[in-house]
Amino acid sequence: MITTILAFIVVLGILITIHEFGHFAMAKLLKIRVLVFSLGFPPKLVGFTHGGTEYRLGLIPLGGYVKMAGETFDSEREGAPDEFLSHPRWHRFLVAISGPFMNIFLAIAIFTFSFIQGVYEPRYLTEAPVLGPITANSLVDSAGMKTGDRILSVQGNSVKTWQDLEIALATAPKDSIEIQVARNNKQLDFILDASEIDLAIPDLLGFRFTRPKTVVGSISVDSPAHEAGLQAGDEILSVERNGKRSEGFNSIIHLISDSKEIPLVFEIFRPAKGVQYDVWQTPRTDVPGKILHLTITPKGNDYGWGVIGFDPDFPKAWEKYGFPEAVSQSIRHNYETAGITFQIIGRILTGSATIRNLSGPIEIAQISGKAARTGSARIFLEFLGLVSLQLGIFNLLPIPILDGGVILLLIIEGSIRRDLSINLKEKIVQAGFVFLILLMGFVVFNDLSKVIDFERIFG
């Protein structure tokens, strides 16, 4: 809990500071008088004044603000040249967009650093979503899907790659996932009810992509695989049950999932200690190591299929870039992520995805804690970059009271070449404030519903 709270404060502190600094720096650059620079909302904890600006730290750490002279049409406005509304619209536009820009810039900077350090690129994400092993007794198994089915669409949204599939599943309503597949030149439709599954992702639904080998990626602590001595990096050559031998990724995973509480004999290849090689490209005959036989009994999981507690590895390429290429790759990565975000927002607005996919401060805090507990500065930084990008995008949405709402009003006023009436602006801001409060209330309740069973408590 302490780690989660501290990680959440660090994440919010960095993101709020960089966002508000964008507004602050641009206002100063354009010679707009800044009255208050606040991290956090009132009541004020501490503060000091320097250069005509009061710098504050507020008690509520869910945001911040920069208050500029003459920012609103009220009695405080005197018409001085250093007031916000005395400046041309393009100045006000630059001030409004600078906050989101700084969040997006931070995301680009963080992922540029990652690409310079080197990254693993999963190859399967760009491949066609052809189903590999169907887990026995899983949702897709019960629905009648089969290994080799090619996913065409989810909720009517076209699916061309595994990445498309994972996004479509993650944004689909859990109680009614409509999936269309191609099998033997025929199109088949299925409906899955995943309401009892924590996350609608391929592994939990019961299918996986096919790997060229069955290589152990990671082992769960205190699992049957861990107790039997299976290790990360081991290649599973075959699995035998009652004298029947299964080889190949699809057959091996099928057999494990269909063998709850039945002992299985695993034949594995374990590379010699310290040997470095590309497990997906180097022939096993060229690698020093040994063949081992382990007896492992799968245990049943919450969904009724057998598991031994390992995650299969998958082919990936290690890519390391120079600075110019890293910047280019970072921009591409953040552009694609932003595109996915807008795609999800579009699906929510059109009803093909559920609004329950929105995350609020509680879930962000939980994920912040998980990222911090990994002990990896890189994982934590990449999570920070992802949230920074989402914050920048969210603030650009044309919602009154957000930066995007201010920008939209400036564009409208610029197109009609006159200011909107004060009364109309006040009503727009009030409507935006009410909408934002309702949205915040919903996402907080949505976060709580993921950890609290309200139906059991109040039903």
Summary of the structure (lengths in Angstrom):
residues: 459
radius of gyration: 26.8
end to end distance: 28.9
largest distance: 90.2
contacts: 1392
relative contact order: 0.12
helix: 46%
strand: 23%
